[in-house]
Amino acid sequence: MKTYCELYFKGNPVALKQFIDEIQAYAKGDWKAQVVQDMGTSWIAFDYYGADVDQASVCISLYNFETADELRVTNIVPLEKNQLSIDEYNNVLRKFYEDVIRPYEATHHDVSISQITDDIFNPETVISEEALRKLTLFCNAANKSTGSTHPCDQERWYDFICQTVDDGRIFDYATLAQFLQDEDYWGKKGSDFLGVMGHFAWDKANAEELASEYEDACSILQYYKRTRGV
């Protein structure tokens, strides 16, 4: 499934302060930069007014930058429409990287600048390899018309949930619900296949029900571990 790309800037507080002070000067041509403050929050807004991609504002949050070791692009806000699609968002970010960040990076080396992350979702950026193995075992063996209700499916489902809580690496509801429906990752059910088990994605209703179960179970397990000292 497609996901939003990310861009990070890492360094010590002195280097990041220099980055904040100097990067705005690299917003040239179709780009304009300014520091914006609103409701106690500040960020650098790089506004794009060109025609190559959607006109939008690329935002780098300055929250706690004095003590942080990392900054990142936290949001991209459209200037002409209500919302950007994932592809539109990522195209603006790539344009920002090419026009503003690469020229800065060519002459500055105190801050480590990441490559833009891939736009294809990798579940191991959220959960561990072992947790993914257990989720895959559940998904491939489960009755996709009944979710986690069958005792054998439930045991595999609970094993996956407990693994993510033990790892401290947990899906949010929306990401898990979308991931379970991802036909590119799990496979697509053939139109002539009448079975309910196999290597294919979950439908929307069951994916959302599982994500809701997961969210509730994780909250309970986290509370139990936190209050019982487990």
trRosetta pair geometry for C-beta under 8 A, 3 or more apart (Angstrom, degrees):
i j d omega theta_ij theta_ji phi_ij phi_ji
1 120 7.5 128 69 -154 32 60
1 121 4.8 0 68 16 84 128
1 178 6.0 150 167 147 169 103
1 179 6.5 -129 18 -104 139 53
1 181 7.9 69 -79 82 137 78
1 182 4.1 -98 -40 -111 107 120
1 184 6.4 170 -53 42 49 117
1 185 6.8 -49 -15 -15 81 117
2 86 4.7 132 129 111 122 151
2 87 7.0 -39 -169 -57 155 77
2 119 5.6 -7 -150 156 81 96
2 120 6.8 -52 -104 -99 45 48
2 121 7.2 72 125 -23 6 92
3 86 6.9 -109 -155 -153 7 135
3 119 6.1 -178 58 -167 60 49
3 120 7.1 62 19 172 94 8
3 121 4.1 104 -29 -75 128 87
4 86 6.0 -120 -74 -139 65 88
4 89 5.7 -40 -124 112 96 141
4 90 6.7 -165 -144 -67 50 89
4 119 7.6 -26 -143 -129 9 78
5 89 7.7 174 31 117 83 93
5 90 4.6 95 3 -125 115 96
5 93 5.3 -170 79 84 116 152
5 94 7.4 48 67 -52 162 85
5 116 4.9 20 172 175 131 102
5 117 5.2 172 -153 65 68 75
5 118 7.2 -151 -109 98 90 11
5 119 5.2 -47 -59 -79 96 81
6 72 6.3 -7 -176 -171 101 126
6 73 6.7 -176 -155 59 56 95
6 114 7.7 5 112 90 84 142
6 116 7.3 159 72 -155 34 60
6 117 4.6 21 44 15 82 126
7 72 6.3 152 86 -157 52 75
7 73 4.6 43 54 5 100 118
7 93 6.2 -179 -19 -172 125 113
7 96 7.8 -144 17 93 166 117
7 97 6.3 -156 -109 -82 147 111
7 101 7.3 -112 -178 -72 141 166
7 113 7.7 -1 -177 -171 93 87
7 114 6.2 -176 -153 70 49 99
7 116 5.4 -30 -80 -102 94 73
7 117 7.6 -141 -63 0 47 81
8 70 6.0 -23 -167 -164 107 108
8 71 7.3 149 -161 84 57 46
8 72 4.6 -28 -105 -98 65 99
8 113 7.5 167 90 -152 55 44
8 114 4.2 48 50 4 91 130
9 16 6.9 125 123 -120 109 90
9 19 6.1 159 166 167 142 162
9 60 7.7 15 15 -146 131 133
9 70 6.8 144 79 -159 52 56
9 71 4.5 -13 62 64 107 93
9 72 6.7 -176 18 -79 73 45
9 111 5.2 2 -173 170 96 126
9 112 7.3 150 -161 77 45 51
9 113 5.6 -10 -107 -103 74 73
9 114 7.6 -116 -65 6 36 82
10 69 6.1 24 -157 146 81 80
10 70 4.9 -17 -102 -102 77 82
10 71 8.0 -165 -73 28 37 60
10 111 6.8 147 69 -168 37 72
10 112 4.4 -23 65 63 96 103
10 113 7.9 -173 23 -73 70 29
10 114 7.5 70 -6 -39 105 93
11 14 8.0 -96 139 68 107 60
11 15 3.5 -93 152 92 135 131
11 16 5.1 170 73 -52 102 78
11 19 6.9 136 39 -23 143 134
11 69 6.8 -159 77 -165 24 66
11 110 5.8 67 -141 138 145 76
11 111 4.1 -81 -31 -112 140 67
11 112 6.2 158 -62 12 80 74
12 15 5.1 89 53 13 71 104
12 16 7.0 -142 95 -5 32 92
12 69 6.5 -22 -105 -122 37 86
13 16 5.7 -58 -141 41 31 110
13 17 6.2 36 158 -24 66 104
13 65 7.3 131 -136 148 82 63
13 66 5.8 38 -152 -178 129 39
13 67 6.3 -18 -85 -101 133 21
13 68 7.0 116 -93 55 84 48
13 69 7.4 -68 -51 -86 65 56
14 17 5.8 -53 -150 32 29 112
14 18 6.7 28 151 -16 62 104
15 18 5.7 -54 -152 36 34 112
15 19 6.4 40 148 -23 65 104
15 110 4.0 -155 -133 143 115 111
15 111 5.1 166 151 -68 112 77
16 19 5.2 -47 -148 33 37 118
16 20 6.5 41 152 -21 65 101
16 65 5.8 -148 132 -178 129 101
16 68 6.8 -79 90 83 176 89
16 69 7.6 -165 -35 -142 138 28
16 70 8.0 -131 -95 -83 140 6
16 71 5.9 141 -149 -20 117 115
16 111 6.5 107 -87 -104 56 117
17 20 5.7 -50 -150 33 32 113
17 21 6.4 30 152 -17 64 108
17 65 7.2 136 -79 133 67 112
17 66 7.6 43 -75 -109 111 58
18 21 5.7 -57 -147 38 32 111
18 22 6.0 6 163 -2 68 117
18 110 6.5 27 69 76 139 146
18 111 7.8 -159 76 -37 97 113
19 22 6.4 -73 -138 47 22 95
19 23 5.5 24 173 -33 67 115
19 71 7.2 -166 98 30 138 142
19 108 7.4 135 -100 152 79 150
19 110 7.6 -145 -54 83 95 102
19 111 4.8 48 -73 -45 134 156
20 23 6.6 -41 -120 22 18 108
20 24 7.9 24 170 -24 47 100
20 44 6.7 -165 -145 -47 80 133
20 62 6.7 75 -124 -112 138 115
20 65 6.7 82 -56 149 145 159
20 71 7.7 153 -70 -66 96 165
21 24 7.6 -77 170 16 23 105
22 25 6.0 -50 -171 22 55 113
22 26 7.7 48 142 -19 73 101
22 104 7.3 135 119 -139 102 113
22 108 7.2 150 100 -82 145 151
23 26 5.7 -55 -166 27 51 114
23 27 7.9 60 142 -29 68 90
23 33 7.5 -155 115 -158 77 166
23 44 7.1 58 85 164 117 169
23 100 7.1 62 -179 166 92 107
23 101 7.9 2 -147 -101 115 62
23 104 5.6 10 -119 -112 78 157
24 27 5.9 -39 -168 10 49 114
24 33 4.0 -161 -145 108 80 137
24 34 7.4 86 -143 -79 129 26
24 35 7.6 -62 -81 -40 144 83
24 44 6.5 -132 -80 -148 98 126
26 33 8.0 47 61 -15 59 149
26 100 4.9 115 118 -156 107 71
26 101 7.7 119 117 -70 147 24
26 103 5.4 171 -150 84 119 114
26 104 4.8 -75 -52 -60 166 101
27 31 3.8 -121 -163 126 80 111
27 32 5.8 106 142 -136 127 9
27 33 3.6 150 8 -22 155 108
27 46 5.4 -154 -103 -135 129 94
27 100 5.8 6 -85 -113 62 121
28 31 6.1 28 42 55 27 100
28 99 7.8 -147 55 169 76 99
29 50 7.3 20 134 -70 102 121
29 99 7.2 -107 56 -164 126 124
30 48 5.8 35 132 -158 103 71
30 49 5.3 -151 -168 63 78 68
30 50 3.2 2 -152 -51 160 103
30 52 7.9 157 52 13 171 103
30 99 7.6 -57 56 -160 98 160
31 46 5.7 -13 -163 -176 110 95
31 47 7.0 144 -156 75 54 48
31 48 5.7 -23 -97 -97 72 67
31 49 7.7 178 -82 17 25 78
31 50 7.9 -25 -48 -20 63 109
31 96 7.8 115 -108 -119 134 72
31 99 6.1 154 -30 126 136 132
31 100 6.0 -176 -168 -70 175 115
32 46 7.5 158 78 -157 38 48
32 47 4.8 -18 62 60 91 101
32 49 7.0 30 0 -9 107 117
33 44 6.1 1 -168 -179 104 101
33 45 6.9 164 -147 85 54 50
33 46 5.0 -15 -97 -102 89 70
33 47 7.5 -178 -80 17 36 71
34 44 7.4 171 89 -151 27 62
34 45 5.8 -14 62 57 75 95
34 47 7.8 2 17 -3 95 109
35 42 6.1 10 178 -175 98 109
35 43 7.4 175 -151 91 61 28
35 44 5.6 -41 -96 -96 65 65
35 45 7.7 145 -116 13 16 77
35 62 7.4 9 -143 -17 105 151
36 42 6.7 168 86 -149 48 60
36 43 5.7 -15 58 62 94 75
36 44 7.6 137 13 -119 80 16
36 45 4.9 38 -12 -13 125 121
37 40 7.9 9 -174 -109 91 6
37 41 7.1 166 -151 85 56 41
37 42 4.5 -20 -97 -96 80 90
38 41 5.9 -24 70 62 67 88
38 42 7.9 139 18 -88 56 46
41 61 7.4 -47 -175 -142 104 97
41 63 6.4 -24 -140 -78 86 101
42 61 7.9 113 89 -161 49 57
42 62 4.6 -36 97 58 95 121
42 63 7.6 159 51 -65 67 55
43 59 4.8 23 149 -169 144 96
43 60 5.9 163 -167 77 89 43
43 61 4.8 -47 -101 -105 107 42
43 62 5.6 -175 -97 1 40 84
43 63 7.9 -13 -74 -27 85 79
43 74 7.0 -101 -125 41 138 127
44 59 7.2 154 77 -152 50 48
44 60 4.6 -2 51 54 100 102
44 62 6.8 93 -21 -46 79 109
45 57 4.8 -15 -165 -171 102 116
45 58 7.4 139 -159 68 48 45
45 59 5.7 -14 -102 -99 69 76
46 57 6.8 145 70 -161 44 57
46 58 4.3 -20 61 59 104 99
46 59 7.8 -159 23 -68 73 31
46 60 7.7 47 -10 -6 105 100
46 96 6.1 105 101 -133 143 117
46 100 6.3 -34 -151 -65 152 170
47 55 7.8 21 180 -178 80 86
47 56 7.7 -152 -142 110 55 29
47 57 4.8 -22 -95 -101 73 83
47 58 8.0 -163 -71 20 26 68
47 79 6.7 79 -152 -72 99 142
48 53 6.9 5 129 72 151 99
48 54 8.0 88 87 100 122 49
48 55 5.7 -156 97 -138 78 53
48 56 5.7 9 44 52 107 61
48 57 7.5 -168 13 -81 72 34
48 58 7.1 55 -21 -13 107 100
48 79 7.8 -165 64 0 65 134
48 92 6.5 -168 30 -149 151 99
48 95 6.7 65 -124 110 158 131
48 96 7.1 -106 -57 -76 129 87
49 55 5.7 35 -117 -130 40 115
49 79 7.7 -53 -94 76 68 163
50 53 7.4 49 83 37 102 66
50 55 7.3 168 49 -91 43 81
50 95 7.9 -150 59 177 131 142
52 95 6.1 152 96 -119 120 135
53 56 7.6 -54 119 15 103 111
53 88 7.3 143 -175 -159 95 68
53 91 4.6 -178 -129 130 126 106
53 92 5.0 177 132 -84 139 61
53 95 4.8 -137 7 -26 140 151
54 78 6.0 -46 151 -123 129 97
54 79 8.0 162 152 33 84 81
54 80 7.0 -141 -169 43 88 109
54 81 7.1 -62 -156 20 128 119
54 84 6.1 179 73 -111 160 109
54 88 5.1 35 -5 -172 138 112
54 91 7.3 97 12 82 89 115
54 92 5.9 -57 59 -66 88 115
55 78 7.2 78 86 -163 63 67
55 79 4.4 -71 125 55 98 118
55 80 5.1 73 60 -13 113 114
56 76 5.2 38 150 172 135 95
56 77 6.2 164 -165 80 86 38
56 78 5.0 -52 -103 -107 94 42
56 79 5.6 -160 -95 -8 30 87
56 84 6.5 14 -98 -63 144 139
56 89 8.0 -178 -166 -116 172 55
56 92 4.7 -19 53 -133 137 156
57 76 7.0 169 81 -157 47 53
57 77 4.7 -13 56 59 100 94
57 79 6.1 106 -27 -62 87 99
58 73 5.9 -44 -176 -138 97 118
58 76 5.3 -13 -104 -109 62 89
58 92 6.5 -174 -71 144 102 107
58 93 6.8 132 -118 -101 121 61
58 96 4.7 68 -56 -98 168 155
59 73 6.9 109 73 -160 50 67
59 74 5.5 -61 104 61 98 88
59 75 4.6 1 50 62 124 83
59 76 6.9 -166 14 -82 82 37
59 77 6.6 46 -23 -5 121 103
60 71 5.7 41 -177 165 110 117
60 72 7.0 -174 -136 97 80 23
60 73 5.8 -55 -86 -97 75 51
60 74 6.6 120 -132 3 27 89
61 71 7.2 -168 69 -151 64 84
61 72 7.5 4 35 63 94 67
61 74 4.3 39 -18 -16 109 150
62 65 4.7 -56 -164 -15 67 132
62 71 7.5 -5 -101 -122 50 120
63 68 8.0 76 96 -39 62 143
64 67 5.7 -52 177 50 90 93
64 68 5.3 101 115 -43 88 107
65 68 5.2 -60 -127 33 37 116
65 71 6.2 18 -117 -81 109 109
68 71 6.9 107 106 -62 136 66
73 76 7.0 14 168 -53 118 90
73 93 6.4 143 111 -126 167 108
73 96 7.5 112 -100 98 145 152
76 84 6.5 -30 104 32 106 157
76 89 5.2 146 64 -147 131 83
76 92 5.2 141 -172 91 147 136
76 93 6.2 -108 -55 -61 147 88
78 81 4.7 -50 152 59 152 75
78 82 7.0 31 65 74 136 11
78 83 6.5 -173 6 -116 136 5
78 84 5.1 162 -56 -47 109 93
78 88 7.9 12 -85 133 113 132
81 84 7.2 118 77 -70 116 59
84 88 4.1 -139 -166 96 93 116
84 89 4.4 125 118 -61 129 79
84 92 7.0 -57 -140 -1 158 134
85 88 4.5 94 50 8 78 104
85 89 6.9 -137 92 -6 39 87
86 89 5.7 -54 -148 36 30 114
86 90 6.3 24 156 -15 65 109
86 119 7.1 131 153 -164 109 111
87 90 5.8 -58 -145 40 30 108
87 91 6.2 33 155 -23 65 107
87 119 7.8 70 -101 -175 59 152
88 91 5.7 -53 -146 34 30 113
88 92 6.6 31 155 -18 63 102
89 92 6.0 -59 -157 33 29 109
89 93 6.6 26 150 -17 64 107
90 93 5.5 -53 -147 37 36 113
90 94 6.3 37 154 -19 67 103
90 116 7.9 117 -158 169 87 134
90 119 5.1 17 -118 -98 161 131
91 94 5.8 -52 -146 36 32 110
91 95 6.4 34 153 -20 63 106
92 95 5.6 -55 -150 37 32 113
92 96 6.3 36 151 -21 65 105
93 96 5.6 -52 -149 35 32 115
93 97 6.4 35 152 -22 65 104
93 116 6.2 132 131 -131 114 131
94 97 5.5 -50 -148 34 34 114
94 98 6.4 28 156 -15 66 107
94 116 6.2 -69 -92 -14 73 175
95 98 6.0 -58 -146 40 30 107
95 99 5.9 10 164 -5 67 117
96 99 6.3 -65 -133 47 22 98
96 100 5.4 -29 -173 29 64 119
96 101 6.6 56 135 -13 73 105
97 100 7.3 -61 -105 54 10 79
97 101 4.7 -40 -142 42 51 128
97 102 6.3 69 153 -32 65 92
97 116 5.6 -87 -56 -49 162 120
98 101 7.6 20 -14 47 15 86
98 102 5.6 -2 -142 4 34 133
99 102 7.6 84 18 33 11 100
99 103 7.6 -24 162 -2 32 115
100 103 6.8 -78 -164 38 19 102
100 104 6.6 10 155 -12 61 115
101 104 5.7 -63 -151 40 34 111
101 105 5.9 33 156 -23 71 111
101 113 6.2 162 -179 -168 116 149
102 105 5.5 -54 -139 37 31 113
102 106 6.5 44 158 -35 62 99
103 106 5.8 -44 -153 17 32 118
103 107 7.8 -5 163 9 58 101
104 107 7.1 -90 -169 48 32 84
104 108 5.6 -26 165 26 75 125
105 108 6.4 -80 -117 58 26 83
105 113 5.2 -93 -98 36 122 148
108 111 6.5 12 136 31 113 94
114 117 7.3 4 139 -50 129 79
118 122 6.9 70 65 -22 127 112
121 125 7.8 -121 -167 36 63 121
121 175 7.9 171 -147 -158 141 97
121 179 6.6 -128 125 -101 149 96
121 182 7.3 -117 58 -100 129 158
121 185 7.7 -55 78 -56 102 138
122 125 4.9 89 83 -13 94 103
123 126 5.8 -65 -167 42 53 103
123 127 5.9 -21 160 40 91 98
123 132 5.3 130 106 -107 126 119
123 135 7.7 -122 167 66 155 149
123 179 6.3 95 -91 -152 108 145
123 185 7.9 96 -28 -153 116 153
124 127 6.8 -75 -113 72 39 58
124 128 7.2 26 -139 -160 79 18
124 129 6.0 20 -118 -75 120 67
124 132 6.0 -50 -75 -33 81 149
126 169 6.4 142 153 168 48 98
126 170 7.8 -68 169 94 94 19
126 171 5.7 60 152 -91 138 67
126 175 6.6 171 -98 134 162 149
127 131 4.1 -101 166 88 118 135
127 132 5.7 147 95 -53 111 80
127 135 7.4 79 93 -15 159 138
127 164 5.4 -53 -126 -110 115 103
127 167 6.9 94 -156 81 71 153
127 169 5.0 146 -119 119 46 110
127 170 7.5 57 -90 -97 91 18
127 171 6.5 -28 -48 -48 115 87
128 131 4.6 98 54 7 80 101
128 132 6.9 -141 96 -4 44 86
128 163 7.2 -117 53 154 116 105
128 164 7.6 -175 18 -105 91 58
128 167 4.7 -142 -16 -129 126 154
128 169 5.7 125 -32 52 80 143
129 132 5.7 -55 -149 37 31 112
129 133 6.5 37 151 -24 64 102
130 133 5.5 -48 -151 30 34 115
130 134 6.7 29 153 -15 64 104
130 163 6.0 -138 116 -168 100 134
130 167 7.6 171 62 -71 107 131
131 134 5.8 -57 -151 38 34 109
131 135 6.3 34 151 -18 67 105
131 160 6.2 93 -162 -157 73 72
131 163 4.4 175 -98 116 81 119
131 164 4.9 87 -136 -72 144 76
131 167 6.0 -82 -41 -2 129 151
131 169 6.9 -157 10 82 156 108
132 135 5.6 -52 -143 38 34 111
132 136 6.2 37 155 -21 66 105
133 136 5.8 -56 -150 36 28 112
133 137 6.5 32 151 -22 63 105
134 137 5.5 -47 -147 32 34 115
134 138 6.5 36 153 -17 63 103
134 156 6.9 -177 -175 -173 82 77
134 159 5.3 -133 -161 115 132 100
134 160 4.1 179 120 -91 111 77
134 163 5.4 132 28 8 154 154
135 138 5.7 -54 -152 37 33 112
135 139 6.2 28 154 -17 68 109
135 160 4.7 103 -74 -140 66 139
136 139 5.8 -56 -141 39 30 108
136 140 6.0 23 164 -14 66 112
137 140 6.3 -61 -142 40 22 104
137 141 6.2 -3 167 2 60 119
137 156 5.6 -134 113 -157 101 126
137 160 7.8 -173 56 -65 95 110
138 141 6.5 -82 -147 48 21 95
138 142 5.5 26 167 -40 67 117
138 148 7.8 -7 -170 -105 123 96
138 153 6.7 91 -155 -159 84 71
138 156 4.1 168 -93 129 84 113
138 157 5.2 109 -139 -76 142 60
138 159 7.7 180 -61 57 114 98
138 160 5.5 -65 -16 -25 141 139
139 142 6.1 -45 -127 20 22 114
139 180 7.3 -160 -110 -136 125 85
139 186 6.3 -95 156 -129 141 124
139 202 7.4 -98 -138 -42 101 102
140 197 8.0 60 159 179 44 85
140 198 7.2 -29 -158 179 63 20
140 199 5.7 2 -124 -86 92 71
141 152 7.5 -92 139 131 124 111
141 153 6.9 -169 108 -100 92 78
141 156 6.5 103 66 -3 127 173
141 197 6.7 -5 -170 -159 30 118
142 146 8.0 -141 172 69 90 78
142 147 7.3 -23 172 -179 131 20
142 148 7.0 -44 -136 -90 133 54
142 150 7.5 166 -146 42 71 116
142 153 4.4 87 -121 -132 86 120
142 156 7.2 -140 -67 73 95 132
142 157 7.5 66 -90 -59 132 105
142 197 6.8 -175 89 -120 32 88
143 146 4.6 18 100 35 118 103
143 147 7.8 -25 85 25 78 24
143 150 5.6 89 17 -13 122 137
143 153 6.3 -95 20 -52 81 150
143 196 5.1 27 -158 123 74 118
143 197 5.8 -49 -96 -69 50 96
144 147 7.8 50 -149 -71 34 38
144 196 5.3 -158 46 -180 76 73
144 197 6.7 161 -5 -90 88 42
144 198 8.0 -64 -8 39 127 67
144 200 7.4 -63 -34 79 168 93
144 202 5.8 -158 -149 -114 109 71
144 203 7.3 114 159 1 109 86
144 206 6.3 130 -176 102 71 169
145 196 4.4 -54 -7 -144 108 135
145 206 7.6 -114 -125 -75 20 145
146 149 4.7 -91 161 42 103 113
146 150 5.9 84 99 -29 135 93
146 153 7.5 136 93 45 101 160
146 196 7.7 58 1 157 84 141
147 153 7.5 145 121 133 41 142
147 206 5.2 -163 -79 -152 91 98
147 209 5.7 -70 -101 99 150 125
147 210 5.7 -168 -148 -68 106 93
147 213 7.7 128 168 -8 132 150
148 153 5.3 -155 -140 127 48 104
148 154 5.0 97 164 -97 86 64
148 157 4.1 -8 -129 -22 125 170
148 210 6.5 118 -23 -113 112 92
148 213 6.4 -158 30 114 140 168
149 153 7.1 23 51 71 38 125
149 154 6.7 0 -162 -60 9 109
150 153 4.2 75 64 15 95 110
150 154 6.5 -165 83 -15 43 88
151 154 5.5 -54 -141 35 28 115
151 155 6.5 31 159 -23 62 101
152 155 5.9 -50 -151 29 31 111
152 156 6.9 25 153 -10 62 104
153 156 5.9 -60 -154 40 34 107
153 157 6.0 35 150 -22 69 111
154 157 5.4 -56 -143 39 31 115
154 158 6.1 30 158 -18 67 106
155 158 5.9 -53 -144 38 28 108
155 159 6.4 34 153 -24 62 106
156 159 5.5 -52 -149 32 32 116
156 160 6.7 34 152 -19 63 102
157 160 5.9 -54 -156 33 31 111
157 161 6.5 29 150 -18 65 106
157 210 7.6 -120 -141 -143 127 104
157 213 7.8 0 164 118 134 137
158 161 5.5 -52 -145 36 36 112
158 162 6.1 34 157 -18 69 106
158 217 7.6 -135 -120 -164 72 152
159 162 6.0 -55 -145 38 27 108
159 163 6.4 33 153 -25 61 107
160 163 5.7 -56 -151 31 30 114
160 164 6.8 24 156 -16 64 103
161 164 6.1 -60 -156 34 31 106
161 165 6.6 24 152 -13 66 108
161 214 6.0 -158 -105 -132 106 75
161 217 4.9 -14 -172 113 152 137
161 218 6.4 -132 -166 -67 98 77
161 221 7.2 157 144 -15 103 152
162 165 5.7 -58 -148 40 35 109
162 166 6.1 35 155 -19 69 107
162 221 6.8 -164 -109 -132 64 156
163 166 5.8 -55 -145 39 29 110
163 167 6.2 26 155 -17 64 110
164 167 5.6 -56 -144 40 31 111
164 169 6.0 -102 -154 81 75 65
164 170 5.0 106 153 -101 114 65
164 171 6.9 -42 -156 -1 157 81
164 218 6.9 -46 96 -105 115 117
165 168 7.4 32 -179 -71 32 38
165 170 6.7 42 -85 -83 54 114
165 218 5.7 -176 -79 -134 105 76
165 221 4.5 -37 -130 115 168 137
165 222 6.2 -138 -142 -64 111 75
165 225 7.1 168 161 -15 115 144
170 218 5.4 108 -146 -153 136 149
171 175 5.3 -142 -162 83 91 107
171 176 3.8 85 147 -59 145 109
171 179 7.4 -105 -134 24 137 140
171 211 7.5 -100 120 -135 128 89
171 214 6.6 2 68 138 117 143
172 175 5.0 80 59 14 82 106
172 176 7.0 -166 82 -6 37 92
172 215 7.8 36 -165 -100 44 108
173 176 6.3 -70 -152 40 24 104
173 177 6.1 18 160 -17 66 113
173 211 4.8 101 -158 156 68 112
173 212 6.8 42 -137 -83 116 50
173 214 7.5 161 -107 75 64 102
173 215 4.8 -6 -79 -64 99 138
174 177 5.9 -57 -144 38 28 110
174 178 6.2 22 160 -14 64 110
174 211 7.6 98 -64 178 15 151
175 178 6.0 -61 -148 41 27 106
175 179 6.0 28 156 -22 66 112
176 179 5.6 -56 -140 38 30 112
176 180 6.3 31 161 -21 65 105
176 207 7.9 -178 131 179 71 87
176 210 7.4 -124 142 109 114 93
176 211 4.4 155 93 -115 108 99
176 214 5.8 -90 135 69 168 156
176 215 8.0 -168 40 -51 141 88
177 180 6.2 -54 -149 32 26 110
177 181 7.0 14 155 -8 58 111
177 207 5.0 108 -157 138 64 97
177 208 4.9 39 -137 -95 126 59
177 210 7.6 155 -101 69 67 83
177 211 3.8 -56 -63 -25 86 159
178 181 6.0 -70 -158 42 33 106
178 182 6.8 55 145 -53 66 95
178 207 7.7 113 -58 153 14 138
179 182 5.4 -32 -156 -8 40 122
179 185 7.1 -22 -167 50 75 156
180 186 7.5 30 -164 -34 40 152
180 201 6.7 127 151 -164 50 83
180 202 4.4 -11 153 34 103 127
180 206 7.8 -123 138 106 134 82
180 207 3.8 170 90 -132 121 103
180 210 6.2 131 -98 70 171 135
180 211 7.0 -142 7 -52 135 99
181 201 5.3 73 -162 166 31 126
181 202 5.8 -76 -81 72 58 77
181 203 7.2 33 -114 -165 96 15
181 204 6.0 32 -101 -88 140 59
181 207 4.7 -54 -50 -50 92 170
182 185 4.2 35 110 23 120 110
182 186 6.0 115 80 3 72 95
182 201 5.9 -169 66 -112 34 133
183 186 6.5 -70 -120 59 30 82
183 187 6.5 -50 -164 120 64 15
183 188 4.3 38 -164 -76 121 87
183 200 7.4 -4 -128 -162 80 75
183 201 4.6 -94 -83 -4 59 139
185 201 7.4 88 65 -86 79 106
186 199 6.8 -166 173 179 66 62
186 200 6.0 75 130 176 98 20
186 201 4.0 126 70 -78 127 68
186 202 7.5 9 91 -7 170 65
187 198 7.8 -89 92 131 139 90
187 199 4.5 55 27 134 154 85
187 200 4.6 -87 98 -97 95 53
187 201 6.6 -177 66 -26 49 73
188 200 5.9 19 165 -138 9 102
188 201 6.8 -10 -95 13 48 103
189 193 5.7 -127 -176 68 82 123
189 198 7.4 112 -109 78 87 120
189 200 3.9 91 -63 173 76 164
189 201 7.4 -113 -19 44 90 66
190 193 4.2 91 62 -10 94 108
193 198 7.3 -72 167 42 145 161
193 200 7.9 157 85 -26 148 154
195 198 5.9 82 99 -18 128 124
201 207 7.8 -4 167 -71 90 130
202 206 4.8 -122 -175 90 111 108
202 207 4.2 142 100 -66 123 89
202 210 6.9 -58 -163 11 172 139
203 206 5.3 77 59 21 80 101
203 207 6.7 -151 90 -10 33 96
204 207 5.8 -61 -143 38 25 111
204 208 6.2 19 163 -15 64 110
205 208 6.2 -62 -151 38 24 106
205 209 6.4 23 153 -18 62 109
206 209 5.5 -53 -144 37 34 113
206 210 6.2 35 157 -18 67 105
207 210 5.9 -55 -149 37 29 109
207 211 6.3 29 153 -19 64 107
208 211 5.6 -51 -144 37 33 113
208 212 6.4 36 155 -21 64 104
209 212 5.7 -54 -150 35 31 112
209 213 6.5 33 151 -18 64 104
210 213 5.5 -52 -148 36 34 113
210 214 6.2 38 152 -23 66 106
211 214 5.5 -51 -146 35 31 116
211 215 6.4 34 154 -22 64 104
212 215 5.8 -51 -147 33 31 111
212 216 6.5 26 156 -14 64 106
213 216 6.0 -62 -151 40 28 107
213 217 6.1 23 157 -17 67 112
214 217 5.9 -59 -143 39 26 108
214 218 6.2 26 160 -19 64 109
215 218 6.0 -56 -147 35 25 110
215 219 6.6 27 155 -20 61 107
216 219 5.8 -57 -153 33 31 112
216 220 6.6 26 154 -16 65 106
217 220 5.9 -57 -151 37 33 109
217 221 6.2 27 155 -15 68 110
218 221 5.8 -58 -143 42 30 108
218 222 6.0 31 159 -19 66 109
219 222 5.9 -56 -144 38 26 110
219 223 6.4 27 156 -18 61 108
220 223 5.8 -57 -150 37 29 111
220 224 6.3 31 153 -21 65 107
221 224 5.6 -52 -146 35 32 113
221 225 6.3 28 157 -15 66 106
222 225 5.9 -55 -145 39 30 107
222 226 6.0 28 157 -19 65 111
223 226 5.8 -60 -142 39 28 109
223 227 6.0 5 167 -2 67 114
224 227 6.5 -68 -138 46 21 95
224 228 5.6 -7 173 6 63 122
224 230 6.6 2 130 17 84 137
225 228 6.5 -65 -123 51 19 93
225 229 7.9 -105 179 78 50 3
225 230 4.4 -94 -127 63 67 102
